[in-house]
Amino acid sequence: MNPVVSQPTHGASGVRASDWQTGPFDCCANIGVCICGTFFPLCLSCQIASDMNECCLCGASVAMRTMYRTRYGIPGSICGDFLWLCFFPSCALCQLKRDIEKRKEMNAF
């Protein structure tokens, strides 16, 4: 019999805690998303909002990133989300879109 070493953790929606599928600076993980985020950030924001069934104006918001993190049990904080979107907005948007795409591929979105 194997002893339990650690307890499973769950996000607010009951989804097991995880982490981002890619790092914020992993542009090479999806060049198309990176180009879109760099040159057309509003379009990428609208794509993200559409993926999450939200208003297009919410795509680049702290609330959207925080909601996504909470839904998938990704560690972080509202303050951290704010700082990422404030100082590295394109990287934060691209990371979120890449994560959505990866979770769709895994049928986990």
C-alpha positions as CSV (number, residue, x, y, z in Angstrom):
1,M,0.0,0.0,0.0
2,N,1.4,3.4,-1.0
3,P,1.2,6.2,1.6
4,V,-0.3,9.5,0.7
5,V,2.6,12.0,0.5
6,S,0.6,15.1,-0.5
7,Q,-3.0,16.2,-0.7
8,P,-4.4,17.1,-4.1
9,T,-5.2,20.8,-4.5
10,H,-8.1,22.2,-6.4
11,G,-8.9,25.6,-7.9
12,A,-12.2,27.3,-7.3
13,S,-14.0,25.3,-10.0
14,G,-12.8,22.0,-8.7
15,V,-10.1,21.7,-11.4
16,R,-6.9,20.2,-10.2
17,A,-4.2,22.9,-9.7
18,S,-1.8,23.3,-12.6
19,D,0.5,25.8,-14.1
20,W,0.8,27.8,-17.3
21,Q,1.3,25.6,-20.3
22,T,4.1,27.9,-21.5
23,G,6.1,30.7,-20.0
24,P,5.4,34.4,-20.6
25,F,8.5,34.7,-22.8
26,D,8.0,31.5,-24.8
27,C,7.3,33.3,-28.1
28,C,8.7,30.5,-30.2
29,A,6.1,28.1,-28.8
30,N,3.5,29.7,-31.2
31,I,4.9,32.3,-33.6
32,G,1.5,33.2,-35.0
33,V,0.2,34.1,-31.5
34,C,3.4,36.1,-30.9
35,I,3.1,38.1,-34.1
36,C,-0.6,38.8,-33.5
37,G,0.1,39.9,-29.9
38,T,3.0,42.1,-30.9
39,F,1.4,43.8,-33.9
40,F,-2.4,43.4,-33.3
41,P,-2.9,43.2,-29.5
42,L,-6.5,44.3,-29.7
43,C,-7.3,41.5,-32.1
44,L,-5.6,39.0,-29.8
45,S,-7.6,40.4,-26.8
46,C,-10.8,39.9,-28.7
47,Q,-9.9,36.4,-29.6
48,I,-9.1,35.6,-25.9
49,A,-12.4,37.1,-24.8
50,S,-14.3,35.2,-27.4
51,D,-12.6,31.9,-26.3
52,M,-13.8,32.7,-22.8
53,N,-17.3,33.7,-23.9
54,E,-16.7,37.3,-22.6
55,C,-17.1,40.8,-24.0
56,C,-14.4,41.7,-26.5
57,L,-13.4,44.7,-24.2
58,C,-12.4,42.3,-21.4
59,G,-9.6,40.4,-23.3
60,A,-6.7,42.4,-21.9
61,S,-8.0,43.0,-18.4
62,V,-6.6,41.9,-15.1
63,A,-10.0,40.4,-14.3
64,M,-9.8,38.1,-17.4
65,R,-6.4,36.8,-16.6
66,T,-7.3,36.3,-12.9
67,M,-10.5,34.5,-13.9
68,Y,-8.6,32.2,-16.2
69,R,-5.9,31.5,-13.5
70,T,-8.6,30.7,-10.9
71,R,-10.6,28.5,-13.3
72,Y,-7.6,26.3,-14.0
73,G,-5.9,26.5,-10.5
74,I,-2.9,28.3,-11.8
75,P,-0.9,29.9,-8.9
76,G,-0.6,33.6,-8.8
77,S,-2.2,36.8,-7.6
78,I,-4.3,39.7,-8.8
79,C,-1.3,41.9,-8.1
80,G,0.9,39.6,-10.2
81,D,-1.7,39.7,-13.1
82,F,-1.8,43.4,-12.9
83,L,2.0,43.7,-13.0
84,W,2.3,41.3,-16.0
85,L,-0.3,43.2,-18.0
86,C,1.2,46.6,-17.0
87,F,4.9,45.9,-17.8
88,F,4.7,43.0,-20.3
89,P,1.2,43.3,-21.9
90,S,2.0,41.5,-25.1
91,C,3.8,38.7,-23.3
92,A,0.9,38.2,-20.9
93,L,-1.7,38.2,-23.7
94,C,0.3,35.7,-25.8
95,Q,0.9,33.5,-22.8
96,L,-2.9,33.4,-22.1
97,K,-3.8,32.7,-25.7
98,R,-1.1,29.9,-26.0
99,D,-2.5,28.4,-22.8
100,I,-6.0,28.4,-24.1
101,E,-4.9,26.8,-27.4
102,K,-2.9,24.1,-25.5
103,R,-5.8,23.3,-23.2
104,K,-8.1,23.1,-26.3
105,E,-5.7,20.5,-27.8
106,M,-5.8,18.5,-24.6
107,N,-9.7,18.8,-24.5
108,A,-9.3,20.5,-21.1
109,F,-10.7,23.9,-22.0
